[in-house]
Each structure stands twice: as C-alpha cells, then as structure tokens.
C-alpha cells in the first residue's frame, strides 16, 4: 500500500512540474509574434502560434491548479529524469503545431522539423526561400532555447526550489555558483550577451537585422538553421565566416568555461582538460582535412599510371582552400551544420573525416552534440591507464584523475563502466539507425553520414534528408535526434520507469486489498 501511495504522489509531483513547463511553453510560442510589427504582411500567420500557445498555457494552468494543493514529494533523480523526458516530448509536439497548422507539412514533417529545432540539430525539410519570416524565426528560437534548456531558462527567471535535479538531468552538470539558480542566471546572462555581440558583428559584416539574429541564435546553439538554402555560403563573406567560426566555437564550449572567459579567468580556462583536448582535436582535423581533402596539392592514388601518389588540385586558390577547410571542419566538430561549400563533392576520405568529427562532437555541458570530446579523451586515457596497470605490482594502488578547471576529478571503477556502456550503446544506436536508412534504399555512405549527423545533432547532410524523404527515414532520424540531445540513457531509464510504474499501478490500484483499504478509510464496511 505504501508503495502505491508513494508512486501516486511521485506522479503528482511529476505532472505538477510538467504543468509549469507547459505554461512556459505557451509563452515561448508567442515569441515569434514579435516580428509582426516589422513584417505586418505576415499577420495572417499569427494564428499558427497564438492558438497552440493558448492551448498549452491553458492545459498547464489546469494541471497546476488541480495539483497545487495535492501532497507532493521532493524532486529526486528519478523524478527529474521523467520530467525532463516528458517536457522534451511535450515541447516537440507543441513545437510542431505551427508547421501542421500552416497546412504545408504532414505530422511526420512537422515533428521532424520541431525535434531538429529543439535538439539544435539543424536538419530541415522546410523550403527556407519560400517560408514566411515568422516560421524562420520560430525555427531559430527553438534552437536558441533548446540549446540553453528549458529548466535553465526557467530557473534563471523564477525560484523553483524543486528544479535543481531537473537542471542536472537536462545535462547541466556544471554549477558555476554554489546555488543552482545563480548558476542558471549567469549562464543566461552569458548566453544573451553573446547573442548581442554576435548579432552586432553580423550586422557590421553586411547582414540584415533579421538574418543576423537568426544566424547568431543558430550559431551559439550549434543548431545550424539558416534563412537561406546556401547557408552561410549565401553571403560569400570571409568576415561573416570568421565571426561564425568564433560563435560556433563559443557555442560548443561549456557554459562554465564561457563564463570564465568573460570574467578573464584564463587560468581556469587553460587548465581545463576539455579546452586542451578541443584545441588539439580542432587543429588536428583542420590540418588533416586541408592536406588530404581541400589542399591545392591534393594527394590521391593513381595506380593506373604506375605511380602510387599524384598531385591533383581540388581548390586552386590557397586562401579558398584554407577558408573552406577551417569552416567546414569547425562546423562538423562543433555539430553546428552551417556550410559554405558543397562538401558532397569531396573525396571519400573527406566525407569520412566529417563523419568522424560529427561523431566526436563538442564539450559536455554545452549546446553541442556528439559523443563529446571529454568522453573521447577519457576512452583513450582509460586504455592508457589499463595498459599501464598491467605492468604495476599487484599490491599497487592506482588513483586516476584529470583536471577540470581548478578541480581534480577522480575517475573510479563505476565511471569506467558508465563511460564504456555509453559508448557501446551510442555505437549500437548508430548501427541500427544506419541500417534502417540503408533499408530505405540509400547507400551505406549516405546513410551513415546522415544518421551520424542526426544522432550527433550536427545538421550536415549529403543530400538525402529532404521533404521528399520516406516517412520511415524521417521518423528514424527524428528518434535519433531526440536520443542524441538528451543522451539516451536518461530517456531509456525514464521510459522504463514509466512503463514499470504504470504497470504496477494498473495491476494493484483496483486490487481487492486496495478496495478494502479505501472502504476502511471511508468508514464503510468491507
């Protein structure tokens, strides 16, 4: 009986917090209406946003009012995981409403675009050259808010004492300040300050205000949605490309490190192992991509001519080769998805490098996706520790740690297990998703490229992801994007817990024992 009451109170707690998030979602849906004074001809599209906004706010208000006086439990780790999963599913559904109400998109297309936005992936089925400005702004807003996270924004605005666990479950494990609310406020100030600075530089580079805001939101969130089909390449401006590279690098850097950068605390920045790893990895991939892919002296095999290597220029202009190498490499490694060139014309080795960069991804506690550079570093470091341990005496005690800022983070046995379980599941999902895409008729290379992009929330595509893609493929990509953003272990745990709890409640709620207990409490004879 106690377990049943505990479960009921647990889900009262869960749905109460979800109700608060639903009200907040209603407010988010109203944000695109801010562009109507500048584009009054699009006022007819206003209903695409205020109708679902009203529905979401009303639904959330009803839940909050019904459960306000009910007895609730402190939000623990399991509650937090379930709340985060339900909120992201809810936001994906309501984020799809404007696309569905427009009449231009099916449910499959709308969900794909919505999930791509919230998860900061950037894959799209929208024709951006014909879409209304208000729709384009909505896509960028989804990426900007999705990059920061719902809980982080709510915490920075309100005092939600129960949201500390949700804050961590959503992926924000670095607390800049001892109090989680202060941490979230600092992160949002940093995020908004960077938005202002980045948009200003874009405008100085020749962008319109609308383009500047949209591209800055997409770059900082490492999302990659653009207002032009040619992405950043539309502007053909080295200055804009340089600004974008800086914004993408800032976006893939953890919120805590960005705060240290703005505060001028360089020691904490350079002592952080993620910064060091990121610097080495970025320089390595830029160099190797330049030498093997875009260099004017492109190296290729030529067995027919009797020579092992020949020199074949790809980009005849050295500056052009360096420019494209740096941009495409940073875009892939930060999982942003912006582009300035047709990388699908690159040789196979170039596509392999892009897949590898998307797979690695950016920093933890940032807007970037992928496996994350810290995990890649720890996998390599773990192998080193393991082989080193083979040569130590049996009585030796090893203490493994790495530096994260000014802190020593110790790596224990359970951390090894969690790390390798995560990597194995990630590879398993990548294999399954790629297999489904090949079953849809696409080549192995194209399937691996696009599903890696979806699972790593990158947004690069070799051209097979479009409005006309098969529904099975789009649904598979949607699931991949969702799993990649919330780091699937949380989702797997949450769904397993919900299924188990619902099964338990359904089985025992109307059992004879429970009915007799209710009668005894009400004073009625059993």
C-alpha positions as a printed NumPy array, in Angstrom:
array([[  0.   ,   0.   ,   0.   ],
       [  2.776,   2.411,   0.867],
       [  4.494,   1.816,  -2.467],
       [  1.269,   2.573,  -4.347],
       [  0.746,   5.812,  -2.437],
       [  4.379,   6.755,  -2.999],
       [  4.043,   6.187,  -6.752],
       [  0.854,   8.242,  -6.96 ],
       [  2.474,  11.112,  -5.062],
       [  5.537,  10.788,  -7.293],
       [  3.49 ,  11.269, -10.436],
       [  1.55 ,  14.125,  -8.875],
       [  4.964,  15.752,  -8.394],
       [  5.985,  14.94 , -11.97 ],
       [  2.802,  16.266, -13.601],
       [  2.766,  19.39 , -11.436],
       [  6.25 ,  20.317, -12.687],
       [  5.247,  19.42 , -16.241],
       [  2.265,  21.766, -15.867],
       [  4.617,  24.628, -15.023],
       [  6.686,  23.79 , -18.096],
       [  3.513,  23.721, -20.247],
       [  2.637,  27.268, -19.168],
       [  6.18 ,  28.333, -20.003],
       [  5.88 ,  26.637, -23.407],
       [  2.811,  28.764, -24.094],
       [  4.928,  31.877, -23.559],
       [  7.68 ,  30.594, -25.861],
       [  5.168,  30.041, -28.674],
       [  4.258,  33.729, -28.548],
       [  7.832,  34.942, -29.139],
       [  7.724,  34.724, -32.991],
       [  4.847,  37.249, -32.934],
       [  7.435,  39.905, -32.044],
       [  8.48 ,  40.036, -35.702],
       [  4.977,  41.022, -36.928],
       [  5.481,  44.794, -36.425],
       [  8.43 ,  44.53 , -38.836],
       [  6.597,  42.215, -41.249],
       [  2.918,  43.241, -40.974],
       [  2.057,  41.349, -44.161],
       [  2.555,  38.115, -42.196],
       [ -0.052,  38.856, -39.549],
       [ -2.212,  36.134, -41.096],
       [  0.325,  33.603, -39.794],
       [ -0.114,  34.805, -36.221],
       [ -2.758,  32.167, -35.509],
       [ -0.168,  29.449, -36.14 ],
       [  1.408,  30.49 , -32.846],
       [ -1.164,  32.096, -30.561],
       [ -3.601,  29.169, -30.895],
       [ -1.165,  26.455, -29.692],
       [  0.26 ,  28.96 , -27.171],
       [ -3.191,  29.449, -25.634],
       [ -3.827,  25.69 , -25.647],
       [ -0.501,  24.908, -23.952],
       [ -0.862,  27.634, -21.324],
       [ -4.449,  26.589, -20.573],
       [ -3.502,  22.929, -20.296],
       [ -0.598,  23.752, -17.991],
       [ -2.739,  26.05 , -15.835],
       [ -5.404,  23.364, -15.374],
       [ -2.773,  20.823, -14.288],
       [ -1.14 ,  23.254, -11.852],
       [ -4.463,  24.315, -10.293],
       [ -5.676,  20.719,  -9.93 ],
       [ -2.454,  19.542,  -8.288],
       [ -1.462,  22.677,  -6.396],
       [ -2.877,  21.534,  -3.04 ],
       [ -2.095,  17.849,  -3.518],
       [  0.665,  16.356,  -1.425],
       [  3.908,  16.3  ,  -3.386],
       [  7.316,  14.757,  -2.845],
       [ 10.746,  16.387,  -3.119],
       [ 12.001,  16.002,  -6.684],
       [ 14.641,  13.262,  -6.718],
       [ 16.862,  11.968,  -9.52 ],
       [ 14.282,   9.559, -10.955],
       [ 11.575,  12.261, -10.917],
       [ 13.943,  14.643, -12.681],
       [ 14.704,  12.191, -15.473],
       [ 10.993,  11.529, -16.082],
       [ 10.126,  15.25 , -16.005],
       [ 12.877,  16.137, -18.484],
       [ 11.83 ,  13.358, -20.872],
       [  8.123,  14.291, -20.74 ],
       [  8.856,  18.017, -21.136],
       [ 11.01 ,  17.434, -24.205],
       [  8.377,  15.168, -25.757],
       [  5.724,  17.792, -24.976],
       [  7.803,  20.628, -26.448],
       [  8.47 ,  18.6  , -29.595],
       [  4.739,  18.042, -30.09 ],
       [  3.741,  21.67 , -29.488],
       [  6.729,  22.929, -31.471],
       [  5.281,  21.057, -34.446],
       [  1.877,  22.803, -34.222],
       [  2.814,  25.907, -36.297],
       [  4.04 ,  23.679, -39.139],
       [  0.922,  21.484, -39.021],
       [ -1.492,  24.439, -38.844],
       [  0.196,  26.02 , -41.866],
       [ -1.157,  23.137, -43.952],
       [  2.183,  22.708, -45.727],
       [  3.539,  19.828, -43.661],
       [  2.424,  16.402, -42.529],
       [  2.758,  15.291, -38.913],
       [  5.962,  13.444, -39.833],
       [  7.484,  16.553, -41.423],
       [  6.332,  18.826, -38.589],
       [  7.715,  16.574, -35.847],
       [ 10.985,  16.203, -37.733],
       [ 11.422,  19.98 , -38.003],
       [ 10.371,  20.564, -34.408],
       [ 12.71 ,  17.936, -32.96 ],
       [ 15.512,  19.161, -35.215],
       [ 14.976,  22.645, -33.798],
       [ 14.719,  21.837, -30.09 ],
       [ 17.637,  19.402, -30.237],
       [ 19.783,  22.001, -32.091],
       [ 20.38 ,  19.581, -34.948],
       [ 19.618,  21.746, -37.976],
       [ 18.446,  19.125, -40.474],
       [ 15.427,  20.577, -42.239],
       [ 12.532,  19.773, -44.553],
       [ 11.455,  23.432, -44.837],
       [ 11.985,  25.398, -48.052],
       [ 13.583,  28.446, -46.434],
       [ 13.397,  30.505, -49.625],
       [  9.591,  30.336, -49.601],
       [  8.772,  30.008, -45.886],
       [  7.368,  33.061, -44.037],
       [  9.758,  35.053, -41.857],
       [  7.761,  34.157, -38.75 ],
       [  8.332,  30.431, -39.412],
       [ 12.064,  31.008, -39.928],
       [ 12.232,  32.949, -36.66 ],
       [ 10.394,  30.145, -34.84 ],
       [ 12.982,  27.625, -36.036],
       [ 15.805,  29.787, -34.67 ],
       [ 14.007,  30.4  , -31.357],
       [ 13.567,  26.655, -30.888],
       [ 17.291,  26.148, -31.397],
       [ 18.292,  29.003, -29.096],
       [ 16.045,  27.854, -26.241],
       [ 16.735,  24.179, -26.894],
       [ 20.459,  24.86 , -26.657],
       [ 20.132,  26.524, -23.258],
       [ 17.472,  24.106, -21.991],
       [ 14.007,  24.721, -20.579],
       [ 14.97 ,  24.211, -16.955],
       [ 17.933,  26.556, -17.178],
       [ 15.789,  29.373, -18.549],
       [ 13.013,  28.768, -16.014],
       [ 15.494,  28.703, -13.141],
       [ 17.042,  31.971, -14.277],
       [ 13.595,  33.622, -14.183],
       [ 11.895,  32.036, -11.172],
       [ 12.814,  30.47 ,  -7.847],
       [ 11.948,  26.835,  -8.427],
       [ 13.258,  25.018,  -5.39 ],
       [ 12.426,  21.621,  -6.868],
       [ 14.274,  22.149, -10.141],
       [ 17.866,  21.523,  -9.065],
       [ 17.684,  17.829, -10.008],
       [ 15.906,  18.656, -13.287],
       [ 18.714,  21.124, -14.059],
       [ 21.259,  18.305, -13.86 ],
       [ 19.061,  15.74 , -15.623],
       [ 18.807,  18.059, -18.62 ],
       [ 22.584,  17.914, -18.994],
       [ 23.762,  20.936, -16.973],
       [ 26.097,  19.194, -14.538],
       [ 28.46 ,  22.157, -14.079],
       [ 27.291,  24.563, -11.392],
       [ 29.135,  27.857, -11.82 ],
       [ 27.924,  29.085,  -8.438],
       [ 27.072,  27.088,  -5.279],
       [ 23.37 ,  27.84 ,  -5.816],
       [ 21.854,  26.331,  -8.953],
       [ 19.569,  29.355,  -9.528],
       [ 22.566,  31.704,  -9.526],
       [ 24.353,  29.359, -11.925],
       [ 21.435,  29.422, -14.348],
       [ 21.194,  33.22 , -14.173],
       [ 24.891,  33.57 , -15.002],
       [ 24.577,  31.136, -17.922],
       [ 21.609,  33.06 , -19.357],
       [ 23.431,  36.388, -18.987],
       [ 26.429,  34.925, -20.822],
       [ 24.157,  33.441, -23.499],
       [ 22.241,  36.692, -24.101],
       [ 25.416,  38.799, -24.015],
       [ 26.978,  36.605, -26.694],
       [ 23.779,  36.886, -28.749],
       [ 24.02 ,  40.679, -28.655],
       [ 27.734,  40.729, -29.501],
       [ 27.439,  38.153, -32.282],
       [ 24.427,  39.844, -33.907],
       [ 26.258,  43.186, -33.861],
       [ 29.261,  41.738, -35.677],
       [ 26.989,  40.054, -38.219],
       [ 25.299,  43.382, -38.947],
       [ 28.724,  45.029, -39.333],
       [ 29.53 ,  42.275, -41.826],
       [ 26.558,  43.226, -44.008],
       [ 23.726,  41.023, -42.718],
       [ 20.241,  42.375, -42.171],
       [ 18.957,  42.513, -38.589],
       [ 16.68 ,  39.526, -39.248],
       [ 19.461,  37.415, -40.736],
       [ 21.885,  38.45 , -38.   ],
       [ 19.575,  37.405, -35.158],
       [ 18.634,  34.121, -36.772],
       [ 22.168,  33.093, -37.644],
       [ 23.572,  34.187, -34.29 ],
       [ 20.959,  32.15 , -32.412],
       [ 21.708,  29.16 , -34.63 ],
       [ 25.498,  29.519, -34.262],
       [ 25.52 ,  29.935, -30.467],
       [ 23.188,  26.976, -30.041],
       [ 25.292,  24.996, -32.554],
       [ 21.994,  24.455, -34.351],
       [ 22.693,  25.387, -37.951],
       [ 19.276,  26.54 , -39.185],
       [ 19.716,  29.262, -41.799],
       [ 17.397,  31.703, -43.524],
       [ 18.969,  30.81 , -46.891],
       [ 19.282,  27.494, -48.691],
       [ 23.004,  28.133, -49.258],
       [ 23.513,  28.624, -45.52 ],
       [ 26.451,  30.917, -44.626],
       [ 27.791,  30.443, -48.148],
       [ 24.963,  32.719, -49.357],
       [ 26.798,  35.78 , -48.035],
       [ 30.181,  34.832, -49.566],
       [ 31.961,  36.914, -46.929],
       [ 35.201,  35.835, -45.185],
       [ 34.388,  38.234, -42.34 ],
       [ 30.961,  36.657, -41.712],
       [ 32.512,  33.206, -41.943],
       [ 35.181,  34.175, -39.362],
       [ 32.522,  35.543, -36.989],
       [ 30.527,  32.331, -37.458],
       [ 33.564,  30.177, -36.656],
       [ 34.096,  32.101, -33.398],
       [ 30.404,  31.784, -32.462],
       [ 30.391,  28.056, -33.246],
       [ 33.491,  27.513, -31.095],
       [ 31.914,  29.526, -28.27 ],
       [ 28.678,  27.545, -28.637],
       [ 30.441,  24.178, -28.378],
       [ 32.312,  25.322, -25.263],
       [ 30.769,  24.555, -21.878],
       [ 28.804,  27.322, -20.169],
       [ 31.21 ,  27.361, -17.214],
       [ 34.26 ,  27.9  , -19.446],
       [ 32.478,  30.679, -21.36 ],
       [ 31.795,  32.391, -18.039],
       [ 35.489,  32.122, -17.085],
       [ 36.399,  33.615, -20.48 ],
       [ 34.133,  36.634, -19.986],
       [ 35.451,  37.082, -16.436],
       [ 39.054,  36.949, -17.696],
       [ 39.919,  33.918, -15.552],
       [ 42.353,  32.449, -18.081],
       [ 43.995,  30.042, -15.64 ],
       [ 40.784,  28.061, -15.139],
       [ 40.224,  28.06 , -18.889],
       [ 43.627,  26.697, -19.893],
       [ 43.753,  24.196, -17.027],
       [ 40.537,  22.588, -18.235],
       [ 41.195,  19.29 , -19.976],
       [ 38.28 ,  19.853, -22.374],
       [ 39.807,  23.103, -23.624],
       [ 43.134,  21.399, -24.195],
       [ 41.523,  18.41 , -25.886],
       [ 39.347,  20.651, -28.046],
       [ 42.319,  22.741, -29.151],
       [ 44.355,  19.698, -30.166],
       [ 41.433,  17.953, -31.89 ],
       [ 40.359,  21.073, -33.821],
       [ 43.871,  21.87 , -35.064],
       [ 44.457,  18.22 , -35.982],
       [ 41.284,  17.901, -38.081],
       [ 41.766,  21.266, -39.801],
       [ 45.304,  20.267, -40.753],
       [ 44.48 ,  16.742, -41.925],
       [ 41.398,  17.902, -43.851],
       [ 43.435,  20.606, -45.563],
       [ 46.229,  18.218, -46.546],
       [ 44.075,  15.297, -47.69 ],
       [ 40.917,  16.961, -48.958],
       [ 40.959,  20.655, -49.881],
       [ 44.625,  21.446, -50.407],
       [ 45.655,  22.684, -53.882],
       [ 48.121,  19.783, -53.676],
       [ 45.522,  17.095, -53.048],
       [ 47.125,  13.661, -52.63 ],
       [ 45.428,  10.798, -54.441],
       [ 46.23 ,   7.281, -55.557],
       [ 46.956,   6.672, -59.233],
       [ 47.777,   3.019, -59.772],
       [ 46.786,   3.125, -63.448],
       [ 49.625,   5.484, -64.266],
       [ 52.111,   3.326, -62.422],
       [ 52.565,   5.874, -59.631],
       [ 51.403,   5.477, -56.048],
       [ 50.66 ,   9.189, -55.499],
       [ 49.861,  12.071, -57.787],
       [ 49.109,  15.72 , -57.015],
       [ 45.637,  16.808, -58.05 ],
       [ 44.394,  20.278, -57.118],
       [ 40.925,  20.486, -55.538],
       [ 40.756,  24.191, -54.741],
       [ 43.25 ,  26.048, -56.927],
       [ 43.279,  29.097, -54.617],
       [ 45.239,  28.503, -51.386],
       [ 43.219,  31.059, -49.406],
       [ 39.986,  29.498, -50.623],
       [ 41.187,  26.036, -49.565],
       [ 42.156,  27.213, -46.063],
       [ 38.903,  29.163, -45.7  ],
       [ 36.7  ,  26.206, -46.597],
       [ 38.746,  23.723, -44.588],
       [ 38.543,  25.773, -41.384],
       [ 34.836,  26.5  , -41.708],
       [ 33.626,  23.015, -42.628],
       [ 35.857,  21.34 , -40.03 ],
       [ 34.704,  23.621, -37.205],
       [ 31.077,  23.301, -38.32 ],
       [ 31.259,  19.494, -38.197],
       [ 33.277,  19.259, -34.982],
       [ 31.012,  21.691, -33.11 ],
       [ 27.971,  19.852, -34.564],
       [ 26.557,  23.122, -35.906],
       [ 25.866,  22.194, -39.518],
       [ 26.483,  25.506, -41.277],
       [ 28.16 ,  25.263, -44.673],
       [ 29.895,  27.455, -47.241],
       [ 30.765,  24.833, -49.859],
       [ 29.444,  21.667, -51.432],
       [ 31.332,  19.144, -49.302],
       [ 29.461,  16.302, -51.044],
       [ 31.916,  16.767, -53.942],
       [ 34.829,  15.965, -51.631],
       [ 36.6  ,  12.65 , -51.985],
       [ 35.545,   9.729, -49.804],
       [ 38.267,  10.485, -47.266],
       [ 36.785,  13.95 , -46.771],
       [ 33.352,  12.537, -46.021],
       [ 34.982,  10.1  , -43.583],
       [ 36.663,  12.965, -41.732],
       [ 33.345,  14.832, -41.481],
       [ 31.618,  11.715, -40.082],
       [ 34.418,  11.291, -37.546],
       [ 34.212,  14.946, -36.476],
       [ 30.443,  14.804, -36.062],
       [ 30.824,  11.592, -34.064],
       [ 33.314,  13.206, -31.662],
       [ 31.304,  16.421, -31.153],
       [ 31.926,  19.276, -28.715],
       [ 32.184,  19.879, -24.984],
       [ 30.   ,  18.466, -22.229],
       [ 27.595,  20.984, -20.623],
       [ 27.398,  22.918, -23.881],
       [ 24.941,  23.22 , -26.752],
       [ 26.991,  20.821, -28.917],
       [ 26.14 ,  17.185, -29.559],
       [ 28.112,  14.083, -30.455],
       [ 29.876,  11.612, -28.218],
       [ 31.639,  14.643, -26.611],
       [ 35.364,  15.319, -26.629],
       [ 35.746,  14.663, -22.9  ],
       [ 34.422,  11.123, -23.343],
       [ 36.758,  10.524, -26.284],
       [ 39.667,  11.751, -24.152],
       [ 38.617,   9.513, -21.258],
       [ 38.283,   6.459, -23.514],
       [ 41.85 ,   6.96 , -24.743],
       [ 43.06 ,   7.775, -21.227],
       [ 41.285,   4.692, -19.825],
       [ 43.068,   2.457, -22.308],
       [ 46.355,   4.041, -21.256],
       [ 45.561,   3.524, -17.555],
       [ 44.56 ,  -0.08 , -18.255],
       [ 47.775,  -0.975, -20.109],
       [ 49.85 ,   0.905, -17.547],
       [ 48.201,  -1.122, -14.788],
       [ 49.321,  -4.38 , -16.44 ],
       [ 52.946,  -3.532, -15.58 ],
       [ 52.288,  -2.467, -11.985],
       [ 52.735,  -4.789,  -8.976],
       [ 49.553,  -6.495,  -7.772],
       [ 49.759,  -4.589,  -4.494],
       [ 49.957,  -1.201,  -6.233],
       [ 47.011,   1.19 ,  -5.723],
       [ 46.228,   3.389,  -8.726],
       [ 44.488,   6.742,  -8.452],
       [ 43.143,   8.05 , -11.747],
       [ 42.104,  11.681, -12.199],
       [ 42.025,  14.563, -14.684],
       [ 41.868,  18.343, -14.326],
       [ 38.657,  20.22 , -14.995],
       [ 39.383,  23.877, -14.387],
       [ 40.983,  24.21 , -10.937],
       [ 39.485,  20.902,  -9.76 ],
       [ 40.804,  17.378,  -9.767],
       [ 38.121,  14.978, -10.973],
       [ 38.779,  11.422,  -9.84 ],
       [ 37.834,   8.585, -12.174],
       [ 36.616,   5.481, -10.361],
       [ 35.606,   1.996, -11.466],
       [ 31.903,   2.868, -11.803],
       [ 32.879,   5.8  , -14.037],
       [ 34.77 ,   3.395, -16.329],
       [ 31.696,   1.187, -16.59 ],
       [ 29.318,   4.107, -17.286],
       [ 31.694,   5.508, -19.923],
       [ 32.044,   2.296, -21.906],
       [ 28.334,   1.44 , -21.595],
       [ 27.522,   4.857, -23.055],
       [ 29.972,   4.422, -25.942],
       [ 28.709,   0.907, -26.724],
       [ 25.036,   1.988, -26.705],
       [ 25.914,   5.019, -28.845],
       [ 27.602,   2.789, -31.43 ],
       [ 24.693,   0.337, -31.293],
       [ 22.152,   3.099, -31.987],
       [ 24.343,   4.413, -34.793],
       [ 24.414,   0.93 , -36.334],
       [ 20.645,   0.43 , -36.048],
       [ 19.81 ,   3.875, -37.472],
       [ 22.237,   3.471, -40.375],
       [ 20.763,   0.038, -41.134],
       [ 17.226,   1.46 , -41.29 ],
       [ 18.329,   4.176, -43.718],
       [ 20.026,   1.626, -45.962],
       [ 16.748,  -0.351, -45.947],
       [ 15.113,   2.797, -47.342],
       [ 17.314,   2.44 , -50.419],
       [ 20.232,   4.751, -49.65 ],
       [ 23.898,   3.862, -49.923],
       [ 25.851,   2.891, -46.819],
       [ 27.979,   6.047, -47.035],
       [ 24.991,   8.386, -47.296],
       [ 23.06 ,   6.51 , -44.6  ],
       [ 25.992,   6.566, -42.172],
       [ 26.67 ,  10.242, -42.859],
       [ 23.117,  11.492, -42.333],
       [ 22.293,   9.316, -39.326],
       [ 25.575,  10.264, -37.65 ],
       [ 24.506,  13.852, -38.259],
       [ 21.115,  13.182, -36.635],
       [ 22.44 ,  11.252, -33.624],
       [ 25.201,  13.812, -33.021],
       [ 22.744,  16.723, -33.533],
       [ 25.009,  18.09 , -36.243],
       [ 22.771,  19.026, -39.174],
       [ 25.118,  18.28 , -42.053],
       [ 23.585,  16.223, -44.832],
       [ 24.852,  14.636, -48.007],
       [ 21.507,  15.451, -49.64 ],
       [ 19.263,  12.506, -48.782],
       [ 17.365,  14.296, -45.989],
       [ 14.61 ,  16.387, -47.533],
       [ 10.861,  16.979, -47.682],
       [ 10.537,  14.049, -50.094],
       [ 12.413,  11.548, -47.92 ],
       [ 10.458,   8.391, -46.97 ],
       [  8.453,   8.659, -43.708],
       [ 10.362,   5.693, -42.228],
       [ 13.634,   7.533, -42.743],
       [ 12.346,  10.827, -41.304],
       [ 10.866,   9.078, -38.259],
       [ 14.13 ,   7.208, -37.672],
       [ 16.096,  10.451, -37.937],
       [ 13.649,  12.139, -35.549],
       [ 14.191,   9.434, -32.935],
       [ 17.952,   9.673, -33.46 ],
       [ 17.967,  13.448, -32.928],
       [ 15.883,  13.137, -29.77 ],
       [ 18.047,  10.383, -28.297],
       [ 21.224,  12.266, -29.129],
       [ 20.13 ,  15.518, -27.464],
       [ 19.083,  14.059, -24.111],
       [ 21.846,  11.436, -24.081],
       [ 19.687,   8.355, -24.433],
       [ 20.479,   6.744, -21.066],
       [ 18.157,   9.271, -19.387],
       [ 15.398,   8.563, -21.91 ],
       [ 15.813,   4.781, -21.646],
       [ 15.695,   4.996, -17.85 ],
       [ 12.67 ,   7.322, -17.881],
       [ 10.613,   5.259, -20.31 ],
       [ 11.463,   2.038, -18.468],
       [ 10.435,   3.63 , -15.172],
       [  7.154,   4.968, -16.602],
       [  6.239,   1.585, -18.116],
       [  7.077,  -0.236, -14.876],
       [  5.205,   2.235, -12.672],
       [  2.12 ,   2.342, -14.888],
       [  2.07 ,  -1.444, -14.976],
       [  2.346,  -1.623, -11.187],
       [ -0.361,   0.989, -10.573],
       [ -2.708,  -0.593, -13.117],
       [ -2.202,  -4.021, -11.594],
       [ -2.681,  -3.027,  -7.973],
       [ -4.774,   0.159,  -7.944],
       [ -8.102,  -1.666,  -8.085],
       [ -6.987,  -4.799,  -6.318],
       [ -9.155,  -6.241,  -3.57 ],
       [ -6.682,  -5.219,  -0.877],
       [ -6.693,  -1.61 ,  -2.12 ],
       [-10.502,  -1.509,  -2.331],
       [-10.824,  -2.811,   1.245],
       [ -8.33 ,  -0.224,   2.429],
       [-10.319,   2.58 ,   0.799],
       [-13.524,   1.331,   2.422],
       [-11.904,   1.174,   5.853],
       [-10.636,   4.739,   5.483],
       [-14.088,   5.987,   4.472],
       [-15.776,   4.161,   7.388],
       [-17.754,   1.825,   5.137],
       [-17.888,  -1.921,   5.8  ],
       [-15.641,  -4.035,   3.597]])
